[in-house]
Amino acid sequence: MLPLKLGGCVESTARVHLYDFIVTSKAELAEEIWRVVICSPELSRTLRAGQFINVDVPGDRSQLLRIPLSFASIDQMAGEIELVVATVGDGTRRLAAMAVGQGSTVVGPCGNGWRLPRSEESRVLLVAGGVGIVPLLAAGRELAQKGIAFEAVIGARSASQLWGEQEFMDIGASSVLVCTDDGSKGFHGFTTQALQATDLTPFSLIMSCGPAPMMAGVAACAHKAHVFCQVSLEQMMSCGFGACHTCNVAMVAGGYKFCCTDGPVFNAEEVLW
């Protein structure tokens, strides 16, 4: 595997706090995909790409657990945090239905973020499926700020649920390969199938987020090409700061790590897929 100098990961557990927020805007990006922008000035100043927040969504007192969400961008001047959610359950549907001006509370910053290359000579590939695009958009913005070239491969079940292509281009991706399961746009097939047909050796780092089978496939492709790979895992996180032990991740070396405090970003080689 090629040597790669990475910056330190962001460890935030000691700084996790409870913050208030209000919804400042929202829009539907694709079928069942919503962009929700919240304002929480103090929290916005502490977050780094790859970390997550735990949102208390109002509307149903029987739902006791917060929703862990990655963020796509931060505007520290406005104190705003951009979230993108798939309305796959009651909690996310209630979040997407929140009115502008409505508020609640959020816990953060949670977890460890991406470890980004230090050298401008690096070349990075971002691989995402569905709302796994969210933390990679945040990473892409930081890569662009560092002058590091990056490309993206994104996937969705169909064109109606696809989003992120223009967003990646807008932040400076040199190319964006679109994949759809049904072939309704771009490459007909999974992102992993597209990677298998791609020469990955020019890349110094691959970063991925999405469904677990997809990330396992990305990790296998990276391993075969001897390219370092980081993955942002999606697990149920009841607390977000290591108290409940519900987000265990099995490791190759044996035992488990917590997705919320040890992750959500892991070295793909260390995860027992």
C-alpha positions in Angstrom: 0.0 0.0 0.0 1.3 3.4 -0.9 2.6 5.6 1.9 0.2 8.5 2.7 0.5 11.3 5.1 -2.8 12.0 6.8 -3.8 14.7 9.2 -5.0 13.7 12.6 -8.6 12.6 13.1 -10.9 14.9 15.1 -11.8 13.5 18.5 -14.6 15.4 20.1 -16.2 13.2 22.8 -14.9 15.5 25.6 -16.6 18.5 23.9 -20.0 17.0 23.3 -22.7 19.4 24.4 -26.5 20.0 24.1 -27.4 22.9 21.8 -30.6 24.6 20.6 -31.4 24.9 16.9 -34.0 26.3 14.6 -34.8 25.3 11.0 -33.9 28.1 8.6 -34.7 26.5 5.2 -35.6 23.2 3.6 -36.1 21.8 0.1 -36.8 18.5 -1.5 -33.7 17.5 -3.5 -34.9 14.2 -5.0 -37.6 11.6 -4.3 -37.7 11.1 -0.5 -34.5 13.2 -0.1 -34.7 16.5 1.8 -32.2 19.3 2.5 -32.8 20.8 5.9 -30.7 23.7 7.1 -30.6 24.4 10.8 -29.1 27.3 12.7 -27.0 26.6 15.8 -24.1 29.1 15.9 -22.1 27.6 18.7 -22.3 24.0 17.4 -21.4 25.2 13.8 -18.1 26.5 15.1 -17.1 23.0 16.5 -17.9 20.6 13.7 -15.4 19.0 11.4 -16.0 17.0 8.2 -17.0 13.4 9.0 -18.4 14.1 12.5 -22.1 13.8 13.2 -24.8 15.3 15.4 -27.7 13.7 17.3 -31.0 15.5 16.6 -34.1 15.5 18.9 -37.0 15.6 16.4 -40.2 17.0 18.0 -43.7 15.7 17.3 -43.9 12.2 19.0 -43.1 11.9 22.7 -43.1 8.1 22.3 -39.9 8.4 20.2 -37.2 8.7 22.9 -34.1 8.4 20.7 -32.3 11.1 18.8 -31.5 10.7 15.1 -27.7 10.7 14.3 -27.1 12.7 11.1 -24.0 13.7 9.1 -23.8 17.2 7.7 -23.0 18.3 4.2 -21.7 21.9 4.9 -21.3 24.5 7.5 -21.7 28.3 7.2 -19.9 29.5 10.4 -20.7 33.2 9.6 -24.5 32.4 9.5 -24.2 29.7 12.2 -25.9 27.3 9.8 -25.5 23.5 9.3 -26.7 21.8 6.2 -28.3 18.4 6.7 -29.6 16.0 4.0 -32.0 13.3 5.1 -33.7 10.4 3.5 -37.3 10.1 4.8 -37.1 6.4 5.5 -38.8 6.3 8.9 -41.1 8.3 11.2 -38.3 10.3 12.7 -36.8 11.5 9.4 -40.2 12.2 8.0 -41.0 14.4 11.0 -37.6 16.2 10.6 -38.3 16.9 6.9 -41.8 18.2 7.9 -40.4 20.7 10.5 -41.5 24.2 9.6 -39.0 27.0 9.0 -38.6 28.7 12.4 -39.4 25.6 14.4 -36.7 24.4 16.8 -35.5 21.7 19.0 -32.2 20.5 20.5 -29.1 18.7 19.1 -26.2 16.9 20.7 -22.7 17.4 19.2 -20.1 17.4 17.9 -20.0 13.6 17.9 -17.4 11.1 16.7 -14.2 11.2 14.8 -14.0 12.9 11.4 -12.1 12.1 8.2 -8.3 12.1 8.1 -7.5 14.1 5.1 -4.2 14.1 3.2 -1.6 16.8 3.9 0.0 16.9 0.5 -1.5 18.8 -2.5 0.0 16.0 -4.6 -2.6 13.6 -3.3 -5.5 12.5 -5.4 -8.6 11.3 -3.7 -11.7 9.3 -4.8 -15.0 9.8 -3.0 -17.5 6.9 -3.3 -21.0 7.3 -2.0 -24.4 5.8 -2.2 -27.7 7.5 -1.3 -27.4 9.9 1.7 -23.9 8.5 2.2 -23.0 11.5 -0.1 -23.6 13.8 2.8 -20.3 13.4 4.8 -18.3 13.1 1.6 -19.6 16.6 0.5 -18.2 17.9 3.7 -14.9 16.1 3.0 -14.8 17.4 -0.5 -15.2 21.0 0.7 -12.2 20.6 3.0 -10.1 18.9 0.2 -10.9 21.8 -2.1 -9.8 24.3 0.6 -6.5 22.4 0.9 -6.0 22.4 -2.9 -6.2 18.6 -3.1 -7.7 17.1 -6.3 -10.7 14.8 -5.9 -13.2 12.9 -8.0 -16.5 11.3 -7.0 -18.5 8.2 -7.8 -22.1 8.4 -6.6 -25.0 5.9 -6.7 -28.7 5.7 -6.2 -31.5 3.1 -7.0 -32.8 5.3 -9.8 -32.6 8.7 -11.4 -35.5 9.9 -9.3 -33.6 9.3 -6.1 -30.3 10.6 -7.4 -28.8 13.8 -6.0 -25.3 15.2 -5.4 -23.8 15.3 -8.9 -24.1 19.1 -9.3 -23.2 19.6 -5.6 -19.9 17.8 -6.1 -19.1 19.7 -9.3 -19.9 23.0 -7.5 -17.3 22.3 -4.8 -14.6 21.4 -7.3 -14.7 17.7 -8.1 -12.7 17.1 -11.3 -15.3 14.5 -12.4 -18.4 12.8 -11.0 -19.4 9.4 -12.2 -23.1 8.7 -11.7 -24.4 5.1 -11.2 -28.0 3.9 -10.9 -29.2 0.4 -10.1 -31.8 0.5 -12.8 -29.7 2.3 -15.5 -32.0 5.3 -15.6 -29.0 7.6 -15.5 -25.3 7.1 -15.9 -23.6 3.8 -15.4 -26.0 0.9 -15.2 -25.1 -0.9 -12.0 -23.6 -0.4 -8.5 -20.8 1.9 -7.6 -18.7 -1.1 -6.7 -19.2 -2.5 -10.3 -18.0 0.9 -11.7 -14.9 0.7 -9.4 -14.1 -2.8 -10.6 -13.9 -1.3 -14.1 -11.7 1.6 -13.0 -7.9 1.9 -12.5 -7.6 2.9 -8.9 -3.9 3.0 -8.7 -3.6 6.8 -9.4 -5.5 7.5 -6.2 -3.7 7.9 -2.9 -6.9 7.7 -0.8 -10.4 6.4 -1.2 -13.2 7.6 1.1 -16.6 6.0 1.2 -20.0 6.2 2.9 -23.2 4.4 2.1 -24.9 1.0 2.6 -22.6 -1.5 4.4 -22.5 -4.0 1.4 -21.4 -1.1 -0.8 -18.6 0.0 1.6 -17.4 -3.6 1.9 -17.1 -3.8 -1.9 -15.3 -0.4 -2.0 -12.9 -1.7 0.7 -12.2 -4.8 -1.3 -11.5 -2.8 -4.5 -9.2 -0.5 -2.5 -7.4 -3.4 -1.0 -6.8 -5.1 -4.3 -5.4 -1.8 -5.8 -3.3 -1.2 -2.6 -5.0 2.2 -2.0 -5.6 3.4 1.6 -9.4 3.5 2.3 -11.5 5.2 4.9 -15.2 4.4 5.5 -17.8 6.3 7.4 -20.1 3.6 9.0 -23.8 3.9 9.5 -24.9 2.2 12.7 -27.8 2.7 15.1 -26.5 5.2 17.7 -28.8 5.6 20.7 -26.7 8.1 22.6 -23.9 9.3 20.3 -21.2 9.5 23.0 -20.4 5.9 24.0 -22.8 5.3 26.9 -25.3 2.9 25.5 -23.1 0.4 23.6 -25.6 -0.2 20.8 -23.3 0.8 17.9 -20.6 -1.9 18.2 -18.4 -2.5 15.1 -16.6 -5.8 14.8 -12.9 -5.5 14.1 -10.4 -7.7 12.2 -8.1 -7.7 15.2 -10.8 -9.0 17.4 -13.3 -7.4 19.7 -15.5 -4.4 18.9 -15.2 -0.6 18.7 -18.0 2.0 19.1 -19.2 3.6 15.9 -20.1 6.8 17.8 -16.8 7.5 19.6 -14.2 5.4 17.8 -15.8 6.2 14.5 -17.9 6.8 12.5 -14.8 7.0 10.3 -12.6 3.9 10.3 -9.7 2.5 8.4 -11.5 0.0 6.0 -8.8 -2.6 6.6 -9.6 -2.7 10.3 -13.3 -3.4 9.9 -14.5 -7.0 9.9 -16.9 -6.9 7.0 
